Amino acid sequence: VSSPCSYTLTVGSDSTALLLALRALGHPAVVAHLHHGLRGAEADDDEAFVAALAARLGLPFRSARTDVGGIASAARRSIEEVGRNERYVFLELVAREAGLYVVAVGHTMDDQAETILARLGRKSGPRGLRGILPVRPIRPGSDVRLVRPLIEVRRAEIADYLFKQGQAWREDSSNRDPRFERNRIREMLRMASSEEVEALARTAATMRETTRGFHEAALGFLAKQGGVTVPPLDAGGLLELGPPLRHEVYREIAHRLSVSAPGRMSTSLIEQVLQGKGGGRD
């Protein structure tokens, strides 16, 4: 992390190792922990562990509690999705309150491999197969960056580092729950070789480069058009582009019009219109 200000969420081995590394490198940091309202006394102990670690390292500590289960049930969304969204809202809020602009989290190469396998199972395209991005805005349009300094480090290396430091960490018991897709994938990857895990991580890096090229080409196409609404886009010119590049053009147009990027259904309808098959579609 090259930023002079860093800010981290910690409790597991990866986040604990990240915190120690940031501290050793001399980065000012605020330690943050969000209690999800799940796992009862175990989660209370996690919070106490992080507070004690921050105190031992002489770092400020921020915590909050939320009801991830209740929010997920009311919104009919998965606990994983709601938990992730709640964490990032909390992390951005505390980062801003602390006057910091970098949120560092502890995702590893193993997390990257798990993500790629999950998205392959969902038949994701190039964007999905970029995997976990090493650096991105914590939310669209935010100037607070989310960084993952350990994304090229194996989980076993992190455990070895902590053993050598004599540093304990906490394990989330829900990480062993087979009801969660990621846990099933994680168990499967335990049998994989280091070369196989690294190959999955390289796939993500390749897809990041590929989609970056698509995006630059889409910008070039739109620049030649003179805009996204006036004059009208050249439908024939769009159809001459390959499907991945056309889809990137759609995404960029949506971004410029401040609307959601088109999903598969919307993209299919757009393609029908371009091909003169859309009838009276708006």
C-alpha positions in Angstrom: 0.0 0.0 0.0 1.7 3.2 -1.1 -0.8 5.5 0.5 0.3 7.4 3.7 -3.1 6.5 5.3 -4.5 3.0 5.7 -7.5 1.6 7.4 -8.3 -2.1 7.9 -11.0 -4.5 9.0 -9.6 -7.4 11.0 -10.5 -10.6 12.8 -9.4 -13.7 10.7 -5.8 -14.7 9.9 -5.6 -12.8 6.7 -6.9 -9.5 8.1 -4.8 -10.0 11.3 -1.6 -10.5 9.2 -2.5 -7.5 7.0 -2.8 -5.3 10.1 0.6 -6.5 11.5 2.2 -5.9 8.1 0.7 -2.4 7.8 1.9 -1.6 11.3 5.4 -2.9 10.6 5.6 -0.8 7.4 4.7 2.3 9.4 1.4 3.1 7.9 -1.0 5.0 10.2 -4.1 2.9 10.6 -7.5 2.7 12.2 -8.6 -0.8 13.1 -12.3 -1.4 12.4 -14.6 -4.2 13.2 -18.3 -4.7 12.2 -20.3 -7.1 14.4 -22.9 -8.7 12.0 -25.4 -9.7 14.7 -24.7 -13.4 13.9 -23.1 -16.2 15.8 -23.9 -14.9 19.3 -21.2 -15.1 21.9 -18.6 -16.1 19.3 -19.1 -12.8 17.4 -18.9 -10.9 20.8 -15.5 -12.6 21.4 -14.3 -11.7 17.9 -15.1 -8.0 18.6 -13.2 -8.2 22.0 -10.2 -9.9 20.3 -9.9 -7.1 17.7 -10.3 -4.4 20.3 -7.5 -6.0 22.4 -5.2 -6.4 19.4 -5.7 -2.7 18.4 -4.9 -1.6 22.0 -1.8 -3.7 22.1 -0.6 -2.2 18.8 -1.5 1.3 20.0 -4.0 1.9 17.2 -7.4 3.5 17.3 -10.3 1.1 17.2 -13.8 1.6 15.7 -16.7 -0.9 15.9 -20.4 -1.0 15.2 -23.2 -3.6 15.2 -25.8 -4.4 12.6 -28.4 -7.0 12.1 -27.3 -8.7 8.9 -29.8 -11.6 9.3 -32.8 -9.3 9.8 -31.8 -7.0 6.8 -31.3 -10.1 4.6 -34.6 -11.6 5.5 -36.5 -8.3 5.0 -34.9 -7.6 1.6 -34.9 -11.3 0.5 -31.2 -11.2 -0.2 -28.4 -13.5 0.8 -26.6 -13.1 4.2 -23.3 -13.0 2.3 -24.4 -10.1 0.0 -25.9 -8.1 2.8 -22.9 -8.7 5.1 -20.5 -7.4 2.4 -22.6 -4.3 1.7 -23.0 -3.5 5.4 -19.2 -3.9 5.9 -18.3 -1.5 3.0 -20.8 1.1 4.1 -19.4 1.0 7.6 -15.8 1.0 6.4 -16.3 4.0 4.2 -18.1 5.9 7.0 -15.3 5.3 9.5 -12.6 6.0 6.9 -14.1 9.4 6.2 -14.6 10.2 9.9 -10.9 9.4 10.4 -9.9 11.6 7.4 -8.4 8.5 5.5 -9.0 7.5 1.9 -7.8 3.9 1.7 -9.6 0.9 3.1 -7.3 -2.2 3.2 -8.8 -5.7 3.4 -7.2 -9.1 3.6 -8.3 -11.0 0.6 -5.7 -13.6 -0.6 -4.9 -15.6 -3.7 -7.0 -18.4 -2.3 -10.0 -16.0 -2.1 -9.3 -15.1 -5.7 -9.3 -18.7 -6.8 -12.5 -19.4 -5.0 -14.1 -16.4 -6.6 -13.1 -17.5 -10.1 -14.4 -21.0 -9.6 -17.7 -19.6 -8.3 -18.1 -17.3 -11.3 -17.2 -20.0 -13.8 -20.0 -22.0 -12.3 -22.4 -19.1 -13.0 -21.1 -18.8 -16.6 -19.7 -15.3 -16.0 -18.3 -13.3 -18.9 -14.9 -11.5 -19.0 -15.9 -8.9 -16.4 -17.0 -11.5 -13.9 -13.8 -13.5 -14.5 -11.7 -10.5 -13.5 -12.3 -11.8 -10.0 -11.5 -9.7 -6.9 -10.0 -6.4 -8.1 -6.8 -5.5 -6.3 -7.8 -1.8 -6.2 -11.2 -0.2 -6.8 -13.5 2.5 -5.4 -15.2 1.2 -2.3 -18.5 2.1 -4.1 -19.1 3.6 -7.6 -18.1 7.3 -7.6 -16.4 7.2 -4.2 -12.9 8.7 -3.7 -12.2 6.1 -1.0 -10.2 3.3 -2.4 -10.6 -0.4 -1.4 -7.2 -2.1 -1.7 -6.2 -5.7 -1.2 -2.5 -5.9 -0.6 -2.5 -9.7 0.0 -4.3 -10.7 -3.2 -1.1 -12.4 -4.5 -0.3 -14.2 -1.2 -1.4 -17.7 -0.3 -3.4 -18.3 2.8 -0.8 -20.9 4.0 1.9 -18.2 3.8 -0.2 -15.9 6.0 -0.6 -18.6 8.6 3.1 -19.2 8.6 3.8 -15.5 9.0 1.5 -15.3 12.0 3.0 -18.4 13.6 6.5 -16.8 13.3 5.1 -13.6 14.8 3.5 -15.5 17.7 0.2 -13.9 16.8 -3.1 -15.7 17.4 -6.2 -15.0 15.3 -9.9 -15.9 15.2 -11.7 -18.4 13.0 -15.3 -17.7 11.9 -17.2 -21.0 12.5 -19.6 -20.1 9.6 -16.6 -20.6 7.3 -17.2 -24.4 7.8 -20.9 -24.3 7.0 -21.5 -26.3 3.8 -24.7 -24.3 3.1 -22.6 -21.5 1.8 -21.2 -21.9 -1.8 -17.9 -20.4 -1.0 -17.2 -22.9 1.8 -18.0 -25.8 -0.5 -15.5 -24.3 -3.1 -12.9 -23.7 -0.4 -13.1 -27.3 0.7 -12.7 -28.5 -2.9 -9.6 -26.2 -3.3 -7.9 -27.8 -0.3 -7.2 -30.7 -2.7 -5.8 -28.4 -5.4 -2.0 -27.9 -6.0 -0.4 -24.5 -5.7 0.1 -24.5 -9.4 -3.7 -24.9 -9.9 -4.5 -22.1 -7.5 -2.0 -19.8 -9.1 -3.4 -20.6 -12.6 -6.9 -19.5 -11.4 -5.4 -16.3 -10.1 -3.6 -15.7 -13.4 -7.0 -16.1 -15.2 -8.3 -13.2 -13.2 -5.3 -11.1 -14.1 -5.7 -11.9 -17.8 -9.3 -11.0 -17.7 -8.6 -7.7 -16.1 -6.2 -6.9 -18.9 -8.7 -8.1 -21.5 -11.6 -6.0 -20.1 -9.3 -3.0 -19.8 -8.6 -3.3 -23.6 -12.3 -3.7 -24.3 -13.0 -0.6 -22.3 -10.4 1.5 -24.1 -11.8 0.3 -27.5 -15.3 1.2 -26.4 -14.2 4.7 -25.5 -12.5 5.0 -28.9 -15.7 3.9 -30.7 -17.9 6.4 -28.8 -15.4 9.2 -29.3 -15.7 8.7 -33.1 -19.5 8.8 -32.7 -19.3 12.3 -31.0 -21.4 11.3 -28.0 -24.1 8.8 -26.9 -27.3 10.6 -27.8 -26.6 13.2 -30.5 -25.9 12.4 -33.2 -27.6 8.9 -33.0 -25.2 6.0 -32.6 -24.3 4.1 -35.8 -26.2 0.8 -35.3 -24.4 -0.7 -38.3 -21.0 0.3 -36.8 -22.0 -1.3 -33.5 -23.0 -4.6 -35.1 -19.5 -4.7 -36.8 -18.0 -4.9 -33.3 -17.5 -8.3 -31.6 -20.1 -9.1 -28.9 -17.8 -8.5 -25.9 -16.8 -5.0 -27.3 -20.5 -4.2 -28.0 -21.4 -5.1 -24.5 -18.7 -2.8 -23.2 -20.1 0.0 -25.3 -23.5 -0.6 -23.7 -22.0 -0.4 -20.3 -20.2 2.8 -21.0 -23.3 4.4 -22.4 -25.2 3.4 -19.3 -22.5 4.9 -17.1 -22.6 8.2 -19.0 -26.4 8.3 -18.7 -26.2 7.5 -15.0 -28.3 4.3 -15.3 -27.6 0.7 -14.3 -25.4 -1.3 -16.7 -27.6 -3.6 -18.7 -28.0 -7.2 -17.6 -28.3 -10.2 -19.8 -32.0 -9.6 -20.5 -31.6 -5.9 -21.4 -28.5 -6.7 -23.5 -30.5 -9.2 -25.5 -33.2 -6.7 -26.1 -30.7 -4.1 -27.2 -29.2 -6.6 -29.7 -32.7 -7.3 -31.1 -33.2 -3.6 -31.7 -29.9 -3.2 -33.4 -30.7 -6.1 -35.7 -34.1 -4.7 -36.6 -36.0 -7.3 -34.6 -37.1 -5.2 -31.7 -40.5 -4.1 -33.0 -41.8 -1.3 -30.9 -39.4 -1.7 -28.0 -38.4 1.5 -26.2 
